Amino acid sequence: MKKLLFVFVAILVFGLEYAHGQFFSIGPKAGISSSSVQINDDFDGVTYSGGDAKLGFHMGLYTRLKIPIFGLYVQPEALYVSSGGKVNIDDGVSVDVSDVHFSKFDVPVMLGIRIAKVLRLYVGPNFSFLINATSKTDGDKTDISASFNSSTVGYQAGLGLDMGRLGVDLKYEGNLSAFGEEIIIGNRSFSTDVRNTQLILSLGWRL
């Protein structure tokens, strides 16, 4: 009886390990991004425009579910994201710069295809939930969270490379709708179409 139980447990463990390797995987994921704030508007004689990109970061978990059809897979992720960008403030005499920062919780769900076992191509929606937003102008930091939507939907598309347990991904993120319809820069608030785009480089490790 004990031998039979041992064989059953061994088969169960082997089966779970086989399924884990063949059909799904999970692991930590982290990386950096270059993000920018897309804005172009005039208010009371002052021009506001998107400035230099800002270095951000992300970290979290990914799960990859293999679909046994032509190398397809689905990859949901859960990530903490720090992003933002610079906004130029031109009053016709001088140009000031405001540093805009976003903290978000992102859930991208990618549909991908594997090519030659190591290369992946993918695209899918990104569900983003705002944690907080701030702007810093002339040393003065302002909470501008109320100016932005608490949740938005965007998209991501990119390519990945698998080398053993290590995965490297490079993808672009854009917005399908405005991230916000109002923004506060310094002591001014005005209506505009605000979008936050990113170029993202990630490293993942399959457990």
N, C-alpha and C positions, 0 to 999 in steps of 0.2 A: 504493500500500500504506500509506504514511504517513497519507494522508488518511483511508483506511478505518479505520485504528487510532485516529486522532484522533476520528472520528465515534463509534466504539465506546466509547471512554473517556468522551466527552461524554454519551452516552446512559446509560452506567453511573452516572456521577456524578449526572446528573439524576434517574435512577430511584431512587438511594439517598436523595437529598434529598427527592424526592416521597414516598417511603415513610416517611422520618423525619417529615415534616410531617403525613402523612395517617394513619399507623397507629401510630406510637409517638413518644414524646418522653422526654427525660431532662434532669435539671438539679439544681442544689443546692437545698436546703430548710433553713430555720432558723426559729426562733420562740421564743415564751415560753409558759409554762403556769402555771396555778394548781392546785397539787396539795395533797391532804390525806391524812392517815393515819386510816383508819377503825378505831377500837378502842373498846371499852367493857367494862371488866372490873374486878373487885375482887380485891385480893391483900393479905392480912394487914392488913385494915382500911384500906387505901389504895385510892382509886378512880382508875383510869386511863381517860381519855377523849380522843377526838380534839379537838384545839384548832384554832387558826387555820390557814388555808391558807398554803402557802409558794410563793414565786415560783421557778420553775424555767426551764430552757431546753433546747432540742434543736437538733441540726444534723446534716446528712447529705445523702443523695441520694434522689431519687424517679425512678421510671420509670412512664410511663403507656402501656398497650397498648390501643388502640382495638379494640372488637368491632363489626363492621359490622351491628349489630342494634339498632334503637331507641335509638341513642346510648349504648350500654353501653360500659364500659371497665373494665380491671383496673389497679390502681395499687399495685405493691409499693414499699416504702420501706426504707431502711437508715439508722437514726438513732442517734446517741449522745444519751442522755437523762439530765438531772439533775433529780431530783424529790425529794419528801419531804413533810414536814408537822410540825405541832406536836402534842405529847402533853401534856395537863394531868395533873398529879399532885396529887390532893387527899387530904390526910391528916386532914381535918376541922378543922384549925387554919389552914392556909395552902395555897395552890396554887402549886406550882412548875411550870415548863414545860421539857420536853425537846425539843430540836431534832433530828428524825430526817431523815437524808439518804440518798438512793439514787442510785447511778450505774448505768445500765443500757444495754444495746444492744438496741434494739427493731426488729422487722421486722413492721410492719403491712402487711396485704394487703387493700386495699379493692376492693370491687365497687361501681361507681357508674353513674349515669345522667346524661347531660347534658340540660339543659332550656334551650331558647331560646339555645343556643350559648355562653352565658356562665355559666350557673348549673349547679352540679353537686350531686347528693345521693349519699351513699355510706355503706356499712357493711361491716364485715368483721372478721376476727380480728386480734389483735396478739400476736406471739410475742416474749416479753420474756426477756432473759438478764441476770442480775445480775452486775455487775462488783464492786461493794462497797457496803456499808451501814454507816452510823455513827450514833450517838446522842450528843448533847452536852447534859449536865445539870450546872448549876452550874459551868460552865467545864471540866468533865472530859469528854473525848472518848473514846468506846469503839467499837471495831470490833465490829459485831453481824452481820456477813455470814453467819456460821454459823447464825444463827437463821432465815434465809429460804431459800426454794427457789431453786436456781440457775437454773431456767427455769420460766416460767408462761405461761398463755394467757389473754388478756383479749379485749376487744372495743373497737372504736371506731366512732363514727357521727357524721356531721356534714354540713356543706355547704361548697361552695367557689365562688369567683367568679373567672373568668378575664378579664383585661384585657390583651389582647395577649400578650406573653410572661410577664407577671406573674400569678401565681396566689395568691389569699388563701383560707385554709382555717380554719374554726372547727369543732372537734370535741370530743366527750366520750369519755373512756376509762374503762372500768370493768374489774373482774376477774371472770372466770368461776369462779375458785376462790381460796382463801386464798393470799395472797402469802407468808405465813409463819404458823406455828402456835406460835411462841414469840418473845418479844421481851425484850431486855435494856434496862432503863431505869435509869440510875444504877448502883447495885450490886445490883439485883434482877432476877431472871429469872423469867418466868412464862409459862404456856401461854395462848394466846388466838388469835383469828381476826384476822389483820392484813391489811388491804387498802389499796391506794394508788390513789386515783382522781385524774383530771386533767381540767381544761378547757384545751384547747390552741388557741393561735392561731399559724398558720404563714404564712410567705411563701415561695413557690417561684418559680424563674426557669427558663423553658424555653429550653434551649440550641439 
